[in-house]
Amino acid sequence: MTSTSLKLFESLPIEPIIVIVERVASYSLEDSVKLCSRFLNEVGNERSVYQKVTLAIFPTEPTWTTYQHVVSFINICIASENLEVLYRKGMFDFFNRNNPTALRMVKRTAEGGHRGAEYVLVVILKFEGGISMREDLMYIANMKKICH
């Protein structure tokens, strides 16, 4: 950005700029919006941006846990209640680490509106004997209504 356009951009109210950065983050983690200026770097560190950042480029199996900077990023996303990050971590911990808190994480994600987490939670609870067939069917029927 040129100095003039950057100053003009920085003079805008912060709320619409945060919305723009959230939108960019929700489509691609690769965008270097935070590298454009110190101002955008600060905006990019808003909690709401981390709530919406996408994990589309991350591998589904968390081989990234070996990289400390990625672990730090994931932890910030978890603290910011990013539904996709919570869902992935909950699923990984449930199936690979036998972590007793993992199912609570998936449930929290489902309660936040993550459709995949809702479905998986019903299936897991059904196989663990946690809900009746009637509750199971009602839950799935309700999901179907919401999705259409």
N, C-alpha and C positions, 0 to 999 in steps of 0.2 A: 504494500500500500504506500502511496505517496504520503508525505507529511501532511499535506492539506486535507486529503481525503480521510486520513487517520484521525486528524483533529475533529473533522466534521462528524465522523462515526462515533468518536468518544464523547461528543457533545449530546448525543441522543440519550433519551431516558434509558436507564439500565434494564428495565423489565423487558422491553421488546428485544434487546440484544441477547438477554439470557434465553428467551424463547427461540431465537434464531440459532444460537449455539446448541441448545437442547435438540433442536430439529436436526442439525448437522450431525450431532453425536448419535442420534437415534438411527441414522442411516449408515454411518460408517465410522468406525474407530480410526481408520487410516487417515482421515482428514486432518490436516495439520493446522486447524484453526487456532490452536493454542500457541503455535509458533509464529503467528503473524505479528503479534505485538504483545507487549507486557500487559496491556489492558485486556486483550482477548484471553491471555493466559489466566488472568485473575477471574474473568467471567467463566472460563472453562473449568475452573475449580469449584464452581457452585455445586451444592449438594444435588440440586434438581437435574443438573447435567449428568452427574454420575447415576442418577436414578434411571435415566433414559438411554444411556449409552448402549450400543449394540455389541453383541458378542459374535456377530455373524462370521467374522474372520478367524475366531478362535476355534481350535480343533475341539470336537466333542469330547474326546478323551483328554483329560487335563494333564498333558505332558508339560504344560506351561508351569506346573507347580515347582519346577526346578529353577526357575528364574525369579530372583527376589523382586525385581521391579514389577514383574507381572503379578506376583503374589500380593504386593503392596497395592497395586491397582485394583485387584479383585477384592481385597479387604476394604478398600474405600467404597467400592460398589456395594458390598454387603452392608456396610454401615449406613449407606445412603438408601438402602431398601430397594435396590435394583432387582426387579422380579426375575428377570432372566438369569442373573448371576445366582440369586438365591435358589432358584429352581435347579440349575445345573449342579451347584455345590451340594444341595440336598440329595439329589439323585445319585451323584457320585459317592457321597459319604454313606448313603443307605446301602447301595449295592456293593461297594468295594471296601468300605471300612467298617461296616456293621456298627455305625455310629448311632446310638439311641436317640440323639437329638436331631438327626437328619430328617426323620419323618415329620417332626414339628416344623422344620424349615420348609419342607414341601407344602405342608398344610398352610403355613403363613403365606406362602406364595399363591396358593390356590385361593385363599381368602382375599388376596390382593387383586384377583381377577385373571391370573395366568391360566388360560384354558387348558393347556397341556398338563399343568400341575393338578388341576381339578380332576381330569380324567385319570391320570396315573394314581392319584390319591384314592379314588374310588376302587380302582383295580387292586391296589396294594391292601387297602383295608378289607376288601372282600376276601382276598386270599389269606389274610391274617385272622379272619373271623371277626373283624371289628364292626361290621355293619350287616344288617339283614338284607336279604334279597330285595325286599320291598323298598327299603331305604336306598339301596343301590340303584334300582330302576328309577325311582323318583328323582334322584340326584342327576342321573344321566338324562332323563327326560327334561329336567329343568335346564340343563346345559344346552340341550338341543334347541329349546325355546329361545334362549338368550342368543345363540349363535345365528339364528335365522331371522 
